Amino acid sequence: MALNNSSFLIVDGISYLVHPQPLAKITKPLADSHPIPAVVLTPGGAVSSVDKALRLIDQFASVDDVYSQSFSGTVVLQIIIGSDLGGFLAQFEASGRFSAVYHTAPSTSSNALPPGPYFLSQDSIHQAYRLYEDELDSFIFGVIPEDVLNPKKWYSVLHSLSPSGLWNNIAVPSRLYAKKNPEKPLAGSRMGIKDIFRLEGTRLTMMSRPWTELYGPDEKSAEYTKKLIELGAVIVGKTKMTSFASPEEPTDQWVDFHCPVNPRGDRYQSPSSSSSGAGTSLAGYDWLDFSIAGDSAGSVRAPAPCSGLFSLRPSFDSTSMKGIPLNSPIFDTVGQFGRSLDDLHYIVSHTFENIHRTYSGFPSRILYPREFYPLANAKQQALTEEFIGIFEDFLGIKRTPFSLVEEWEKNPPKEAHGMSLLKYTEKSAFWALCYDYYHSFDQFRHEYRAKFDKDAFVTSVVGFRWHIGKNVTAEEYETYLKELEVFREWFNEHIMGSDSKTLSNAILVMPYGEPNPEYRDDPSPPAVTFPTITEKFISPVLHAPQLVLPFAQMPYYSRISGRVEVRPIASTLIGAKGSDLMLINLATSAFKKASWATSIQTGRYMYPLANNTRNAGPVTANAPITYETKRNAIQKIHEELSMADQPRYSLGKMAQLLGHMFW
C-alpha cells in the first residue's frame, strides 16, 4: 500500500488519512492535485431535494466523529441508473449551498457507497480516516486494511505520528460506512487487539526485541481475529502487553518496551500486567468501542479493576485459540473488556460459540468463601458488603458462607489419599502453567540461538517462570493435571455445578484488585510462586467464566498529583462452565434494580463523583454513550435512507432525536 505526504492532511484542525484505495470515479477530475473533503450522497428517496440532503448532512456531525464541517462544502452525487441526473444536478448546483458539485457515472444501487464523509483525489473517491493520537501509549502500532471492501486480507502498519511527533496515530474510518445486519453484527465497531492475536501483514511482537529480530510479518490471521473481521469489526491497531504475556509490573519490569499509561486517577497508577494496553485504551479513548485480549491466570481480570472496566474471562474452550501463541493450552482463553455490561454482553454473545445455552432463571445460592473474606482493607470490605447485598436483594436470598478447606475435609476425594486441599493442590496450577509456558517457547529459544549464536533476552519475571517450567518433568506435569481434574470434579459435585434451569446452581463471589495506590514508579517485588487456591486460579482451574464488575471508587491522596484521587474498586462473579451470558444478565439486572450504573466513562473517573457512597450512582444525562447506542443511532440513518418510501419519521424528527448524542 502506497502512502505518501498527500495521504495525510488537516481539515478543520483535525488530522486525517486519505485511504489510498479508490472506491469510485467522478466524471470530472479535480482542478487541484490535492485531496479535498466531500460528502457522498445518493439522490432519491430520503435525499429527494437539497433541503433533505442538508438535513441528512447535519446529522452526520451528531453520530460520526470523522465528519467535520468542511466536508459539507463539496457534494458528490451517486447517480443510480434510471434516476433524473439532470434534475438533481440542476437543483444542487443552483442551491448555492455547495462550493462544488460532482457526480459519478450511473451505476446500480448495490454498488453505491454509503453516505458520509470521503476525500476526492483527482478523479477518485476515497474513504476518510480520522487520526487520533495514542497519548496513553496503549498501542504498539495502528493498522489499516489494504482493501477496505474486503478487509479479511492484508493489513498495513500505519506509519504516522501525532502533530507533536510524540505519539503514534491510530486511524479510524467513518462510522457511517458500516451498516449492521444479521451477518455483520459488529459492522463498524472499532477494536484494538492484544499483541497475541496474529493479523495478516503485521508483526506479532510479543513485546520482545529478540522476537522481532527473529520473525517477520504474519502471513495468516488468528482464527478469532478472522472471525471479528468477518463479523464486520474494524481492527484499528495492536495493543501493548507485557513481554510474552507475563505478569510484569511497571516500570522496572518493562524492559524492551514501555508500559501504557493508566488514565484513571493521577495517571501514574499501574495498569496491571499482560493485557495492560487493552485496558488503558478502552478506559481512555471514547473513539474505541471494544478491546480484545486474552487470559491465562489473570491477564484480563487483573487489568479490569485497575482501568475500571467490565471484563469477562469466558468459559474455557469458548472459541478457537488457533493462531495465538499460548502460554498454556490448559488455561488460555480469549478475553473481553467493555465500558458497559450491555456492550460486554453484545461482543461476547456474537463472538463465542460454546456459551449459547438457554436458561429460565437465576441461581438460588450466593457462595461466600471464607478463605478470601473478610478483606484486609476495611473500606474495601464495606464496599464489597454493599456489592453482595444488591445480589442478595435481587435474588431474595442470603449468602452462604463456607470454607473450601472444610468442605474438602468433609467430603475428601479418594484420589487425595487423605491430604488436605491446600497440600494436595499446592503446586498443581502454577507449576503446570510454568511447564506449559516454558515449552510453548521451545522453538523460539532454539531458533534464536541457532540464528544469532546467543540466548534471547527475557525479563526476570519470564525467566523466573521459565526456570520453574524447565525443571518440571513430564511425569510431574501429568500429576499436576490429574490433581486439577480431581479438584474440578470435586468442586462441581460438592460446591457449585451446572443446572438445567439456571446453568449454574450457585454464583461464587470472589475478590479481585487492590484498594491501595500502586504507583508505576514504585519498585516491583521479585517474581514469586502462587498456590492453586487463589483468586487468579479458581476460574481457570474450574474452566468457569469469571465476570469482573467495577462498582465503586475509593479515594486516596496521591503523592503524584498532590490532591485526592479515586481508584476503581471491583468484585467478581464466577458461575459454572457455560453460564457466561447468564452471569452478565444477572449482574445487569441486579445493578439496574439497585440503580447502580451499568456504563462507565473514560478518563480520570469511572463514574461522576458524589452520587453516593460508592461514587457510582445511577446513570445520568452525563453518563457515557455505549457502543450499542452509537450503532443504533447510525442504523437509524441507514434505515431512513433504505425505507424512504415508507418513512417511520422525518429526517427532521430524527435529527431532533439524535441531536443530543455523541462527540
N, C-alpha and C positions, 0 to 999 in steps of 0.2 A: 504494500500500500504506500503510495507516494504522498507524503505530507510535506508542504513547503511553507514559506512565510505567509503566503496568501491564504493558507488554510486557517490561520488564526487571526482574529480581528476583534475589535472592541466596538460594541453598539450600545448606546445609552449608558456608557460606563461599565458594561458587563462584558466579560471575556467570552468569546465563542470559538468553537471549532466548526469549520465547514467540512462535513464529511466528504471525502474525495469521490465517492461513488455517485455518478449521475443517475437520477431516477426517471427523468422525463425531459423532453425538449420543449423549449418555447420557440415560436415561429420566427421571432425577430431577435437576433443576438443583441446583447447589451453594447452600448456605445463605449462604456468604460470597461477596462480589463479586470477591475477589482470586483470581488463578490459584493452583492448588495442584499439586504434583508427584504423579505417579501412574505405576504400571506398567500396561501394557495386555497382557492375555493372552487367548488363545483356548482355552477349556476343551475337553477331549477329547484322546485320543491321548496325547502326551507330557505333557500337563497334565491328567491324569485325576483328580488329587487335590491337596489343599492341599500335602502334602509334596513332591510332584513340582513343583508350581508354585514352591515356595520354593527348591528346588534349582536350578531354572532361573533364578530371580531372582538367586541367589547368583553365578551365572556371569556375569551382566551386568557386575559390577564387575571381572571378570578380563579382559574383552575390549573394554569400552566406556568411554571417558573421559568421556562425557556423563552416564552414570548415576552417581548418588550415593545414599547410604543412605536419605535421606528419601523418595526415590521409592517405596520399598517399603512405606511406611506406608499407601498407598491403592492399591487394585487396581480396574481396570475389566475386566470380563469381556465379551469379544465373543461374543455368542450367535449360533451358527450355526443356521439353520433345521433343525428336526428333533432338536436336542440337548435334553437334560434340563435346562431352565432352572432349575426349582425345586430340583432336586437339587444342582446346582452352587452356586447362591446359598446354600442352606442350609449346605453344607459350609464355604464361605468365611466366611460371617457367624458361624457357630458356632465357628470356629477360634480366634478371639481374637487372631490374628496381624496383623490389619489394623485400622487406626483407622476406615476406611470402605471399603465395597464398593459399587461401582456396576456397571451393566451397560448394554449397548446394546440397541437393538431387534434382533430376529432378522434376519440377513442371510445372503447366500451366502458361502462360504469365499473366493471370488475377490475379494470386496470387503473382506476382513479386513485390518486394519492389521498390520504386522509387530510381533512382541513387542518390548517395550523401554520406555524412559522417555518419558513425554509430560507435558503440562500439561493440566489441566482448567480451563476458564474458562467460568463459568456452566453451560451445558448442552452445551458443545462440547469436543472433543479436539483438541489442537494439538501439533505437533512441538516438541521441546525442542532448542535450540541452546546449546551452551556458548560462552561468550565468553572468548577468550584475548587478552591484551594484546600488542600488537605492539611490545615494548620495544626491538627491534632497528631499528625504523622501516623495515622492509623493504617494507611495503605502502603504496600511495597511499591505498587505502581497501578495506574489506571489502564484500562483496556477499551478498545472499540472493535466491533466486528468488521471484517473486511467487506462482507456483503450484508447490508442491513436488511435485505429482503429474505436472506437465508442465513441467519446468524449461527446455525449449527456448525458452520465450518470455521475457518481460520480466524484467530483474533490477533490483533497487533497491540503491542505496548504503546501507550501514549507518552511520547517524549515532549512534555510541556511543563514549564514551571509557572508558578504564580507570578503576577506582576512584580512582586517584591524579589523574586528569584530565590525565595527561601523554601518553598514547599512545592510538592508535586501537584499538578492539576488533575482532577477527576472529571471526566466528560460524561454528561447525562443528556439523552435525547428528549425532545418534547414528549410530554405525557399524551398529547393529542394524537400521536402517531398510532397508538395501540388501542384496540377495541377488544374488551374481554368477551369471551364466548365459552361455551362448554369445553371446547377443545383447547382453549388458551386461557385458563382461569387466572394465570399470572401475567397476562398481557400487559406490558409496560412497567411492571414492578421492578424497581431498581434494587440490585442486590450486590453486596460485596461478598466474596467467598474467601474463606480462610486458605492459607497457602498450602494446605494438604490436598486441596482439590485441583487436579490437573485440568488445564484449559488449553485446548489445542492452539498451538502457535506461540504460547508463552512459557516462561520458565517456572518450574517448581523450584523454589529456592531452599525450602526447609529452614530458612533464616540461618544458613550456614555458608560461609565463604568457601570452604572446601567442596561442598555440594555443588555450588555454582561453577566452580572451576572444573568439575568433572562432567556435568550434564548440561546439555543444551535445551532448546525449547521442546515441549512435549508435542508429539505427533497425534495424540488422541486425548480427548477429554475424559474425565472420570464419569462413570455411569450416572451418578447423581447430578453432576454438572450438566450433562446432556439432557437429563430429564427436566431440569429447571428451564433450559433454553427451549426445549420442545413445548413446554407449557407456557411459553411467552415471556419468561423473565429476561430482564436486561442486565447482563453482568457488566458492572462498571469498573471493577478492579479486584485485586487480591489484597486481603488484609493481613497485617503482620501477626506473627505468633512468636512464641519462644522457639529457640533452636530445637529442632526435632520434636516439637510439641511437648517440651519438658516443663516441669513446674518452676522455671526460673522466675525470680522476682527482680524488679528494677532496683537500682540501676546497675549495681556492680555485677550482677549475674548475666546481664545482657552484654555480650562481648562483640560479636560480629555486626550486629545491627542495634539501633537504639529503640528503646521502649516507647510505645504510643503514650499520649497524654490523656489522662482521665479527665473529662470535662466537669465532673461533679465537684462540688465544694471548692477548695482552694486550687484545684487543678494540679496539685502535687501529691495526690493520693495514688497508691498503687492500683493499676487496673487488674491486678492479679496476673495469673500466668496462662500460658498456652494461647487461648483464643482472645487475647487482650485486644488486638486491633479490631476484631469483630465486635467486641463490646463497646469500645470507645467510639467507634464510628457511628453506630446506631444511637448511642447516647448523646452524641454531639451534633449530628447532621440531620436537619429536617428533610433534606433532599434525598436521603436514603430511606428505602422502605423496609428492607429486610437485611439481616446479616446471618450468613450461613457458616457454621463452624463444625466442630467435632469434639467428642468427649471420650476420654479413656477412663480417667479417675478424677474428674473434676474440671476438665478443660472448658466446659460450657457453664457448669454450675458455679464455679468459683468466680469468674468474671461478672456474672449477672448481678450479684449483690454489690460488687464494687462499682459497677457502672450504673446500677439502678435500672435493671431491665428484667422483664419476664423472660424466662427461658425454659426449655424442656430438653432433658436428656431422655430420648424416647426408649420404648421397649427395645431390647436387643434384637437385632436382625429385622428391623423395621424396613430397611431398604438396602439396596446393594452398596457395598463398600468397594467395588471393583474400581481400580484406578486411583485409589487413595493409599499412600504409604501408611501402613498400620503400625501403631505402637504395640498393639496386642489384638490378635484376632478374636480373643475370648472376651474382650472388654469394649472395644472401639465401636462407637455409633456416630452417625451424623447428629448434629445438634442445632437447635434453632433459638434465635433471640427475637423478641418482639417488644414494641413500645406499647402494645395493648394486648389484653387477653384475646380480643376478637381477632387481631392480626395474627397472633400466635396460633390460634385455632385454624385460621384460614390457611396458613402456609403448611402447617402440619397435616391437615386433612387432605391437602392436594398433592403432597409430595411423598408421603409414606404409604406403603402398600399394605402392610400387615397389621393395621390398627383399626380397621373399619368394622367394628363389631357393634351390634345393636344392644341397647340396654333399656330397662324400663324403670329404673330408679337409682338412687344413690346409696352408697354403703351405709350400714347401720352401726358401725363402730369407728371410733377415733382412737387410735393407739398412741400412747404417750410413753416412750421408752425411758425408764429412769436412768439408764446408762448415760443419757445425753442431757437430762434435765434434773434440777434447775440449772440454768446457765450461770456462768461465773459473774457476768455483769448484771447487776440487779435491774437496771433500767431496761436492758435488752430482754430480760426475763419478763418484766412487767408488760412490755410491748407484745411479747410472744403470748402472754396470757390473753391479751385482747384478741390476737390473731386466732388462737384456738377457740376463744369464746364465740366468735362470729360463726364458726362452723358448728359448734355445739348448738347455738341458737337456730341456725338454718336447718340442721338435721333433726333437731329436737331430742338430742341425746347428750350425755355427758361423756367426757373422755374416759378411756380405760388405761389407768397407769399399769405398767407391767415391767418386768425385767427379763431381758433376753437370757441372761445368765441363769436366773432362777427357773425360767421355763425350760431351759435345756436340762437343768438338774432334775426337773420333774419328769421329763419325757426324753431321756437321752437316746440318741440313735445308737444302735448296736455297733455300727462301724467306728464309733468314737472310743470304744473299749474303756469306758469309764473316765475318759479325760474331760476336763471342764471345757466349756465353749471357748474361752479365751486361749487356753492351751492348745486345743485341737486345731483352731484356725489361726494360730499365731502368725505363721508365715504364709498361709495359703494364697492370699490375694497379692500382696506386694511382691513376694519372691517369684510368683508365676508371671506377674506383669513384667518384672525386670528380665526374666528369661526371654519372654517374647520380645521385649524392647531391644535387647542385645542382638538376638538372632535375626530380627527384622532388618537389621542394617549390616549383616554379614557381607553381602555383596558390595555395598558401598565401601566399607573399610578395605576389602580385598582389592577392588578396582582402583581405589585412590592410591594405595601403596604401590600397586603394580605400575601405575602411570607416573607417579611423582617420586617414587622411592623414599617415601616418608609416611608417617601416620597422619591421618586427618586430625586437625584440632577439634576438640569438643570442650564444652564448658565443664566446670567442676560438677554441676548438677547432673548433666548427661553422663559424664564419666563415672560418677558415683553409682548410678543405676546400671550402667553397662557392666561395671565391675561385679556387682552382685549377680547380674544375669549370667555373666560368663562363668561364674563358679557354681551355678545351679546345674546339676546333672539332669539328663533326660528322665531318669528314674524318679528323681525328686520332683521334677515338673509334673509328671503324671500323678504322683501322690498328691500334690497341691490341687490339681484339677479334680481329683476324686474328693478331696476334703471340701472343696467349694460346692461340688454337686450334692454331697451329703447335707451340707448346711442349707442349700437352696431347697432341697426336698423337705427337710425337716421344717424349715420356716413356712413353706407353702402349706404344710399339713397342720402345724400347730399354732402359727401366728397369723398369717394372712395369705389367702389364696384366691383363686378365681371363683367367680359366682355367675351362674347362668343369667341372673336378672340384673345384677349391678356391675358385672365384670370383675369387681374386687369386693370381697366380703368385709373389707375394712380399708381405712386410709391410715397411713403411718405418718405422723408429723415428725419432721427431722430438722434440726438447725442447719444453717449454712451462712457463712460470712462473719466478719469480725466487727464488733461495735466500736472499736477504738481506732484512732487515726493510724494509717500505715503510710508514712511518708516515703516517697520514692527515692529520697536521698539518704534514708537510713541504711546502715549496713545490714545485709541479709544474713540470717543464720545459715550455717552449713546444712547441706542436704542430710536428711535422716530417713529412717525406715518407718513404716506405718503398719499397725496391726490391721487385721481384716475388719474387726468390729469398730469402724469409724464412719463418720458421715460421708466420706468420699467413696467408700467401697460398698456400702449396703446395696444401693440400687444396681450398680454394675454386676455385683455377685448374684443378685436375685433376677437379673435380666429384666428389671422392672423400670417403668417410667418414673422420673422424678421431676416435679414441676417447681421451679423457683419463683416465689411470689414476693417481690419487694413491696412493702406496705407501709413503711414508716421512714422518718428521717431523724437521726439522732444528732443533737447539737454538740459541737466541740470547739474549743478555742484553738485556732490554727496558729502555729508558730511561723507559718509561711506568710499568711495574709495579715496577721495581727488583728483578726476580728473573729467573730463567731461564725462558723460554717456548719453545714449539716452533711452527714454521710448516710447513704441508704442502709436500711435495715430490712432483712428478708427472712422468710421462713420457707419451708418446702413441704410438699406432699408427695408421698410415694404410694402407688397402687400396684395391684397385681399386673403381671405382664399382659399387655393388650388393652389396658384401661386408660391409655393416653388421653384420648378426646374426652372421656368421662371426667378425668381429673380437671381438665381445663374448663369444662362446662360447670362442674361443681364449684370451682373457685369463682368463676364469673357470677354464678347465681348467688353464692354466699356474699361476695363483695357487694353486689348490687343491693341485696336486701339490707345490708348494713350501711348502705350509702358510702361505701369506700370506692375510691377511684379505680377504674379498670384500664386507664390510659395514663401514660407517663409522658412528660415533656422533655425536650432536650435541654442541655446546658447545665448551669450551676445547680439547679434544684430539680428533683423528680416531680414534685408537686408544688403548687403555690404554698407559701408559708402561712402559718397562723390560722389554718382552717379548723384544726382540732389538736388534741394532744399528740397525734402522730404526724401532724403537718401533712396529712394525706386525705383531705376531706372529699366531699362529693365533687364530681366533675362539674365545672362551672363554664361560663361562656368563654373563659380564657383557657379552657382545657385544650390539650393537644388534639390536632386533627389526625385521625388514624389513616393508615393506608387504604382501608376499605372505603372510608368516606371520600377520599380523593378519587378512587377508582369509580365509585358510584356517580360522583358529580360529572366526571368526564364521560361516563357511559350515557348519561342523560343527553349530553350534546350529540353523541353518535346516534342515539335513538331518535332524537328530534330530526336529525338530518335524514335518517332512513325511513321515518314514518311521517314525512311532511304532508302526505295526502290525508292522513288521519291524525293530526297533532293532538296530543293529550293536553298540551298547554302551549301558549305562545312563547316565542323566544324572549319577549319582554318579561313574561312571568318567570321564565326560567332564570333570566338574569337577576331578577329580584330574589329568587330563592337561593341562588348561588353567590350573590354578590358579597356576602359576609365571609366567604371562605378563602383560605389559603394565601400564603405568600404575602 
